Amino acid sequence: MVIPTTSVWEEITDGFTPESVMEYEKATVYGDSEQERVLHQGPIRMLPNGWIALPTGRLLSPEAVHHIDP
């Protein structure tokens, strides 16, 4: 079993500045162009690397997100 010495979150956010993270209080994250598959509604943090951070601590991959309506 391998146990990392740093958290995954530290690896993902390494080098980010507060100015490079965009936050939205009310956003809808869609997984398709027809806007039928809603992945999340509510507050989000859009990281500079394309990942979306949810208030629950989960991350949405840029490949899973089609678009966001802020």
Backbone bond lengths (Angstrom), bond angles and torsions (degrees), N, CA, C in turn:
res aa  C-N    CA-C-N  psi(-1)  N-CA   C-N-CA  omega(-1)  CA-C   N-CA-C  phi
1 M - - - 1.449 - - 1.527 108.46 -
2 V 1.324 115.64 132.93 1.455 121.65 179.76 1.523 108.93 -105.80
3 I 1.301 116.42 129.05 1.463 121.49 178.70 1.528 107.63 -117.12
4 P 1.337 116.88 118.09 1.461 119.12 -178.52 1.529 111.28 -70.53
5 T 1.316 115.93 150.85 1.462 120.55 178.66 1.518 112.18 -86.10
6 T 1.341 117.69 -16.65 1.461 122.02 175.75 1.518 108.76 -122.67
7 S 1.316 115.68 155.07 1.464 118.79 179.89 1.521 110.03 -77.94
8 V 1.294 115.83 157.81 1.459 121.50 178.06 1.522 109.35 -63.46
9 W 1.314 117.36 -38.67 1.459 121.70 -179.71 1.528 110.70 -58.77
10 E 1.332 117.94 -40.80 1.461 121.23 177.96 1.524 111.03 -63.56
11 E 1.323 116.88 -37.76 1.459 120.80 178.79 1.524 111.37 -66.60
12 I 1.327 117.28 -40.95 1.462 121.73 -177.87 1.519 111.11 -70.63
13 T 1.320 117.75 -39.82 1.461 121.51 -174.05 1.513 113.62 -96.46
14 D 1.303 118.68 7.67 1.459 121.83 -178.84 1.531 110.78 -59.54
15 G 1.319 116.64 123.30 1.454 121.35 177.67 1.517 115.00 89.63
16 F 1.329 118.93 -1.21 1.454 120.47 178.63 1.522 109.53 -77.30
17 T 1.308 115.50 142.64 1.455 120.76 173.54 1.519 107.85 -108.72
18 P 1.324 117.83 157.67 1.475 119.03 178.80 1.530 112.67 -57.72
19 E 1.329 117.49 -29.23 1.458 120.52 -179.64 1.532 111.90 -71.98
20 S 1.327 117.73 -23.33 1.462 120.70 -176.35 1.529 112.83 -87.64
21 V 1.328 118.24 -7.32 1.461 122.57 179.62 1.521 108.49 -101.05
22 M 1.344 116.53 125.46 1.461 121.16 178.57 1.523 108.59 -99.46
23 E 1.326 115.96 133.06 1.463 121.22 179.87 1.519 109.97 -118.34
24 Y 1.336 115.10 139.38 1.457 121.93 177.41 1.525 108.61 -129.04
25 E 1.333 116.44 132.20 1.463 120.79 179.09 1.530 111.99 -77.08
26 K 1.320 116.39 -36.84 1.465 121.27 -179.88 1.524 107.97 -130.88
27 A 1.314 116.53 108.20 1.457 121.30 179.04 1.521 109.21 -140.88
28 T 1.321 115.02 154.22 1.453 121.60 173.53 1.513 107.73 -119.81
29 V 1.323 116.13 125.33 1.459 122.10 -178.73 1.531 107.58 -105.24
30 Y 1.333 115.82 122.11 1.455 121.56 -178.00 1.523 111.12 -106.96
31 G 1.318 115.23 147.30 1.453 121.12 177.99 1.517 113.20 -104.04
32 D 1.357 117.17 0.85 1.460 120.33 179.25 1.523 109.93 -147.98
33 S 1.332 116.05 164.12 1.467 120.48 -176.94 1.526 112.81 -75.82
34 E 1.327 117.77 -21.25 1.464 121.29 -179.50 1.526 112.66 -81.56
35 Q 1.322 117.47 -3.19 1.460 124.46 -178.87 1.526 112.31 59.90
36 E 1.332 115.84 33.88 1.461 120.60 177.63 1.522 111.78 -97.20
37 R 1.322 117.23 -28.96 1.459 121.19 -177.66 1.526 109.57 -102.61
38 V 1.328 116.33 96.78 1.463 122.23 179.17 1.526 107.80 -87.17
39 L 1.327 115.67 121.73 1.460 120.71 179.40 1.521 112.04 -88.64
40 H 1.349 116.56 -30.93 1.466 120.29 -178.49 1.517 109.44 -165.26
41 Q 1.328 115.89 144.45 1.461 122.81 170.84 1.516 107.61 -130.01
42 G 1.327 116.19 130.89 1.453 120.57 179.55 1.513 110.60 131.89
43 P 1.333 116.67 -160.21 1.467 120.10 -177.29 1.525 112.24 -70.75
44 I 1.342 115.45 143.17 1.461 121.52 177.35 1.523 109.28 -142.06
45 R 1.317 115.29 161.73 1.458 122.79 170.00 1.518 106.58 -122.68
46 M 1.330 116.95 122.57 1.450 121.76 179.46 1.525 107.91 -97.27
47 L 1.324 115.86 114.67 1.449 121.71 -177.11 1.532 110.49 -84.75
48 P 1.322 118.22 153.74 1.463 121.17 -177.37 1.530 114.35 -61.02
49 N 1.319 117.75 -22.75 1.465 120.00 -179.98 1.530 111.98 -86.68
50 G 1.347 117.66 4.56 1.455 121.57 176.59 1.517 114.91 97.40
51 W 1.304 117.91 -12.91 1.460 121.00 178.86 1.523 109.54 -73.92
52 I 1.339 115.86 149.05 1.454 122.51 178.96 1.521 108.25 -111.15
53 A 1.331 116.72 121.88 1.462 121.97 178.85 1.532 108.77 -95.30
54 L 1.329 116.01 127.32 1.458 122.45 178.87 1.522 109.46 -97.41
55 P 1.338 118.02 158.59 1.463 120.47 -179.60 1.533 113.54 -62.09
56 T 1.317 117.59 -20.80 1.462 121.57 179.53 1.521 112.24 -76.92
57 G 1.360 116.52 -8.14 1.453 120.43 -177.18 1.518 112.94 96.53
58 R 1.315 117.37 -7.22 1.462 120.85 178.42 1.513 110.02 -79.57
59 L 1.322 115.83 156.87 1.456 122.69 177.80 1.518 109.91 -119.53
60 L 1.333 115.90 140.05 1.461 121.23 174.20 1.522 108.12 -103.88
61 S 1.303 115.89 130.37 1.454 122.71 -179.95 1.526 110.59 -69.90
62 P 1.332 117.69 145.58 1.465 119.86 175.56 1.531 112.78 -59.09
63 E 1.335 117.45 -29.10 1.457 121.14 178.76 1.523 112.64 -70.23
64 A 1.331 117.34 -24.40 1.459 121.35 -178.92 1.531 112.62 -84.65
65 V 1.323 116.52 -21.90 1.468 121.67 -174.71 1.515 110.05 -96.84
66 H 1.342 115.88 125.37 1.459 119.69 175.70 1.521 109.90 -85.37
67 H 1.341 116.85 -50.64 1.455 120.50 175.39 1.523 110.50 -160.79
68 I 1.333 114.74 169.12 1.464 121.98 -177.54 1.522 107.93 -129.24
69 D 1.337 115.71 132.78 1.452 121.41 171.56 1.523 107.38 -104.23
70 P 1.344 116.55 108.22 1.482 118.14 -179.79 1.514 111.89 -76.79
